[in-house]
Structures are given as C-alpha cells and as structure tokens.
Amino acid sequence: MSLPYAKLVEYYAKIEATTKRLEMTDLLVCMFKETPPEDIRAVCYLTLGRIGPEYMGLETGLADRNIIKAISLAYAASERDVDRLYKEKGDLGEVAAEFSAKKGRRVSLVGFFEEVEPLTVREVYDRLVMICRYSGEGAIQRKINTFAGLLSRASPNEARYLVRTVLGKLRLGVADMTLLDALAEVFGLGREQRSVIERAYNLCSDIGLVAETLAKEGVEGVKRISVQIGVPIRVMLAQRLSSVEEIFKKLGKPVAAEYKYDGERMQIHKHGDEVTIFSRRQENITYQYPDVVKYVRNYVKATDAIVEAECVAINPDTGEMRPFQELMHRRRKYGIEEAIREYPVKLFFFDAIFIDGQLLIDKPYPERRKVLEQIIEESEHTCLAQAIVTDDPKELEAFFEQAVSEGCEGLVVKSVRPDSVYQAGARGWLWIKYKRDYKSELQDTIDVVVVGAFYGMGRRAGTYGALLVATYNPDKEMFETLCKVGTGFTDEDLKRLPEWLDPYKIPHRHARVFSKMNADVWFEPARVIEITGAEITLSPVHTCAYGVVREGVGLAVRFPRFTGRYREDKGPQDATTSQEIVEMYRRQLKKIA
C-alpha cells in the first residue's frame, strides 16, 4: 500500500521548521522508516523538490499564471480572487492551502458528505510525471486540468506542498548527501557501507534508484549499480592553490599539468552514432551543440565512450580562443545554426571514464590519458588538452605563463601516482587548479552564490543595490556569507538582476544559509556569480569559515567587485568552498610576512 501523501507533507512541515541538519536528518530517518520500498524512489525525488533525477530534465512547464488557473478550477474560485490573495501572501502554496481550507468537506446533492479518496505518494508522483510529459497542442490546458484534479482532493497542507513542488519552490533545505546519511541510518549501514551507496550515487546520479535498490536488494544490490551510457556520472572537481611550491608539496613529483581552458565542461556519451552531451550540472545540452555531436561521431574512435572535454569558442578567422562569455551565446533554444556559424567551437579532451566496456574511473590518471590518446583523432575541431609531465617548478611555472598567454585561465595540475583515480562527485586533492587574476590584488576570482539582496537608493532605486553572497561549506552542507557586493555592476546588469534572481525569491532566510546579516530580500541558493576584490580579511559580520581562523569571526572579501561573469554553467554547490577561502587567506598572510 502506498504512503499517504498527507503523511509525507506532515514530515515536510517539520523539516521546513528546522534549520539544524541533525534534526533534519532525524526527521528524514523517521520518514523513510514509514515509507514502503515501492514508494521510496518517488519520496526521494519529491523531498528534493524534483520529479526525477536532474539529468532527465523533467519539468512540469507550469508557471505562476497556470497555477492560478488550476487553483481557480479546483476550488471554483475566480482567478481575480486567487490573484488578489497571491499578491497579499506572495506564495501560491499558501494561497492553495487557504482555498482548500475554505472549501472543507464537500456535501453531495442528497445532503451527505462526499468521501474524497485520500491522495497517495504513488498517485501524486505518477500524475506529476504525466504533467511533465504532456506535449503538443492543448498540453498546457491538460496540465492545468490534471493538477487541478489533484488540488481538488488535497488537504490544506497537501495543497501547499503540491503547488510548491510543481513550481520548483519546495525549498526544504534538504541536500542529496543528507538524504544518503538518512538512508544509511535507516538501513543500519556502517562507514564502509555508507561509502558504497555514495559511490553508486556518484556513478548513476540517481538517488531514487540507489534508495530503491537499497530497500529491495540491500547493499549487495547497490554494489551492482554502475556506469550506463546516456546517464551522466557526477564529475570530479579540483581544489586550488596559487604557487607551484604548494602544488608539488601536495601532489609530490612528478605531476601532470593541463591547460585550464576558458570554456564549458562537457561530459560526452557515445553509443555508436548516438551522442549525448551533459553539462557539469547534468543538463542535457545536446540540442544546443549539433556541431559537437558531428565531431564526436567523426573523431572519437570508440563504439561506446564516456569522455570529458572542454568546449571552447574559437575565432574562425584567427583560430584563437574566445572567452567563456562568448561561448554562452550558444546557450539558446532558437537560431542554433546561426550561432554555430558565429561562434564555432573546438573540443579539448581531458579524461576518459568508460571506453568500449571498460570502466576507467579506478585506473590512475596516466592510464586514462593513454586510453584517451588512442581514441581521439586530432582535427581542426578536436584535440587533447595540452599537457606536460614535469618535476621542475620552473618548467611548470613557464607552462602556466604559456597557458595564460594563449587565452587560458591557467592550469589544472594532476597527480600521476598509482592512486590518481577519477573521484566521481568529489572535490579532492588529486586535481589542483592553478590560476591567477592579474587585474586585482586577490590572486584569484571567487565563484559565489547569491543568497540575499539589498534595495538600491538614488540611481539604483527600484532595483537591487547590492547582493549578499556566500561560499559553500560541503562538510556542513551550508552556504556561508562572504561579503556584500555592489560594485562592478553596469546599468544593464542592474536592470537584469531582478528578473534573473526573483524566481528564487523566498520570504525568509533559507535553511541552508548561515548569515548574521539581515538582507532586504532572501533567495534560495541557486544563482552563481564571479567576484574579485582587494584581499580576504577577518570579519565579525560574515560567516564564511566561521570560527576556523579565529573564534567568533569569519572571513570576508574587502572591496569586492562583480567581474561581469554570471556563472550559469555552475550550480550552487560548484561555488568556491569556505575551505578554499581559508587557504587563500593563509597564503595571503604568508606573503605579507
């Protein structure tokens, strides 16, 4: 029997009310203990505010105006009344809850109360998937009608969370790893077995599949989950350092160094002539790059392959690399052929994950690179990332200068030790970014998440005058404020910001944001921008690495400035980490000394 949806949203209300991760995990444990194995997959997706794994791109396609129509239809209310209440409350979930409460129990024509069949998790999930898949003429009306049918049977609490789920605004503050922690506790897994389910998740990118397999087949079943062509694995990420001495100290000698190209990272899957391209955020971007599909078919000499490459915009007249912002013109739904002509690209391949039946992630980097060399045919549009292997600091520094002079951001320096495996889903010390920003006193730019905003004054009245931005702390799964940035924005930026940020506006600080400042407006951690500044300082106001360097204080950027780069290629958890800021601060102190 399926879990009553009322029981699920009862837990959601409790989770939403806490900002403590341990309490949140305890509530998730209780929730999973009440969940039948047949429902656990759907419960995982719904709790994360999704309809399926991210790579599937399942979206309801319903916006605020459509939900207003659905509420009107479900509760026999005028759209004007629904709209009026929405303007008052600012949350369509609360609007639906209020109309549901007013409706109460329905009375039939003969005077008896009608028994409304309770909603179950299975029915809700199946209907939401159905809504996502409606297409063609009349699809929007069918979506509205189907959703109105769910609302008409929902209690106030159910209606509240149904609407928030459909609009992508559930915002419970639950992260993937918190769900894995809860699942491990429910099924009595120790540390070693916990690593088994995390590895499976990193390989299949589907937390619902991992949970369902664990519930039905146990840990042994989870161990059988592996890489599948057409399903992205979670990418390996790099730490950062700013001197060759520190890099050699961390990685030993020798090291491999590759150009860090200023492009879009792609995970490319090939099965015969079928090619699928995923962004680092697991978005399927194949349709935006038909030229890349052709290059992969022609120049990747393997039947089945999962490889990684940096896609860089190229000046067709000179062959020189264009900056990242130029490549973003390729991110469009229409005019793709025109974009291909105006912004041609070249692929620089840097890793091989799976080739013709062989999973390579547990192989050391030199072996993976050798396989890559064997299957990539170099052409005008495809080549390997330029690389050297060296134990000489001067040679590494010279290679860095060469990379920067050719339009790259710097280097990615990689371990060549026997343990230099591909750490899917991890930001480890096997890869280290080495890059500098010569335009500022800070040695590097910082990718930050927008968590709040302050209203502008004077010339900036009517828009946001400054943004509250944060780094990511993966150990605590929290976003910690780093600074308030109001410099570097053009008039065009100031006009764009409300439209870019307002879909993520929430009425209170997000549960995963640690802030001592009170912003005028709060946002769900979703949007990433790039900033630079003068230096990193101790701050009693900001919470980045709070208490790590000195008790009672965090770290902040002095004189922060927006660089003009909207990092739409990065998710919030891809932002600069709080630990990276600590390391930048400590390196800065050494140089002052």
FENCORDA-V854176 format. One record per residue. N is the residue number from 1. RES is the residue in one letter. PSI is psi as a letter, one per 20 degrees, with the letter a starting at -180 (* if undefined). Layout:
n={N N}
res={RES RES}
psi={PSI PSI}
This chain:
n={1 2 3 4 5 6 7 8 9 10 11 12 13 14 15 16 17 18 19 20 21 22 23 24 25 26 27 28 29 30 31 32 33 34 35 36 37 38 39 40 41 42 43 44 45 46 47 48 49 50 51 52 53 54 55 56 57 58 59 60 61 62 63 64 65 66 67 68 69 70 71 72 73 74 75 76 77 78 79 80 81 82 83 84 85 86 87 88 89 90 91 92 93 94 95 96 97 98 99 100 101 102 103 104 105 106 107 108 109 110 111 112 113 114 115 116 117 118 119 120 121 122 123 124 125 126 127 128 129 130 131 132 133 134 135 136 137 138 139 140 141 142 143 144 145 146 147 148 149 150 151 152 153 154 155 156 157 158 159 160 161 162 163 164 165 166 167 168 169 170 171 172 173 174 175 176 177 178 179 180 181 182 183 184 185 186 187 188 189 190 191 192 193 194 195 196 197 198 199 200 201 202 203 204 205 206 207 208 209 210 211 212 213 214 215 216 217 218 219 220 221 222 223 224 225 226 227 228 229 230 231 232 233 234 235 236 237 238 239 240 241 242 243 244 245 246 247 248 249 250 251 252 253 254 255 256 257 258 259 260 261 262 263 264 265 266 267 268 269 270 271 272 273 274 275 276 277 278 279 280 281 282 283 284 285 286 287 288 289 290 291 292 293 294 295 296 297 298 299 300 301 302 303 304 305 306 307 308 309 310 311 312 313 314 315 316 317 318 319 320 321 322 323 324 325 326 327 328 329 330 331 332 333 334 335 336 337 338 339 340 341 342 343 344 345 346 347 348 349 350 351 352 353 354 355 356 357 358 359 360 361 362 363 364 365 366 367 368 369 370 371 372 373 374 375 376 377 378 379 380 381 382 383 384 385 386 387 388 389 390 391 392 393 394 395 396 397 398 399 400 401 402 403 404 405 406 407 408 409 410 411 412 413 414 415 416 417 418 419 420 421 422 423 424 425 426 427 428 429 430 431 432 433 434 435 436 437 438 439 440 441 442 443 444 445 446 447 448 449 450 451 452 453 454 455 456 457 458 459 460 461 462 463 464 465 466 467 468 469 470 471 472 473 474 475 476 477 478 479 480 481 482 483 484 485 486 487 488 489 490 491 492 493 494 495 496 497 498 499 500 501 502 503 504 505 506 507 508 509 510 511 512 513 514 515 516 517 518 519 520 521 522 523 524 525 526 527 528 529 530 531 532 533 534 535 536 537 538 539 540 541 542 543 544 545 546 547 548 549 550 551 552 553 554 555 556 557 558 559 560 561 562 563 564 565 566 567 568 569 570 571 572 573 574 575 576 577 578 579 580 581 582 583 584 585 586 587 588 589 590 591 592 593}
res={M S L P Y A K L V E Y Y A K I E A T T K R L E M T D L L V C M F K E T P P E D I R A V C Y L T L G R I G P E Y M G L E T G L A D R N I I K A I S L A Y A A S E R D V D R L Y K E K G D L G E V A A E F S A K K G R R V S L V G F F E E V E P L T V R E V Y D R L V M I C R Y S G E G A I Q R K I N T F A G L L S R A S P N E A R Y L V R T V L G K L R L G V A D M T L L D A L A E V F G L G R E Q R S V I E R A Y N L C S D I G L V A E T L A K E G V E G V K R I S V Q I G V P I R V M L A Q R L S S V E E I F K K L G K P V A A E Y K Y D G E R M Q I H K H G D E V T I F S R R Q E N I T Y Q Y P D V V K Y V R N Y V K A T D A I V E A E C V A I N P D T G E M R P F Q E L M H R R R K Y G I E E A I R E Y P V K L F F F D A I F I D G Q L L I D K P Y P E R R K V L E Q I I E E S E H T C L A Q A I V T D D P K E L E A F F E Q A V S E G C E G L V V K S V R P D S V Y Q A G A R G W L W I K Y K R D Y K S E L Q D T I D V V V V G A F Y G M G R R A G T Y G A L L V A T Y N P D K E M F E T L C K V G T G F T D E D L K R L P E W L D P Y K I P H R H A R V F S K M N A D V W F E P A R V I E I T G A E I T L S P V H T C A Y G V V R E G V G L A V R F P R F T G R Y R E D K G P Q D A T T S Q E I V E M Y R R Q L K K I A}
psi={p q p p h h g g i g h g h g g h i q j p h g g g g g h h g g g h h i p q h h i h g h h g g h h j k r i a q h i i k o q h j p r g h h h g g g g g g h j l q q h g g g h g h g h g h j o h g h g g g g h g h h g b p q p r h j j q p p o p p q q r g g g g g h h h g g g h i p r a p j g g h h g g g g h h g g h h j q r g h g g g h g g h g h i k k g l i j p r g h h g h g g g g g g j l p a g g h h h g h h g g g h h i k n h g g g g g g g h h i a h h g h h i p a q p p i o q q p q q r q a q r j q h g h g h h g i a q r q q p q p n q m b p p p o p p p n c i p p p p q r i j j p o k g h i m h h h g g h g h h i o m q g p q o q q q p p p p p o h h i j q p q r g h h h i i i n q h r k g h g h g g h m q r q p o p i q p h p o l i o p i h j q q g h g g h g g g h h i o p q a h i p r q p p q r p q j o h h h g g h h g h g g g h j j r h c q o p q q j r h j l r o n p j q n a j h p p p o q q o i i r h q i q r p o q p o i r q p q r r c h j p i a p h q q p q q r p n h h i l q p p p h r o p j q i p r h g g h h h g g h h h h i j p q i r p q h j p o p i q o q h p q q p o g p p r p r a a g r p r q p i h q j p l p i g g q p j q a q r p p l q p p i i o o m i i q r h i i r p q h h h h g h g g h h g h h h g *}
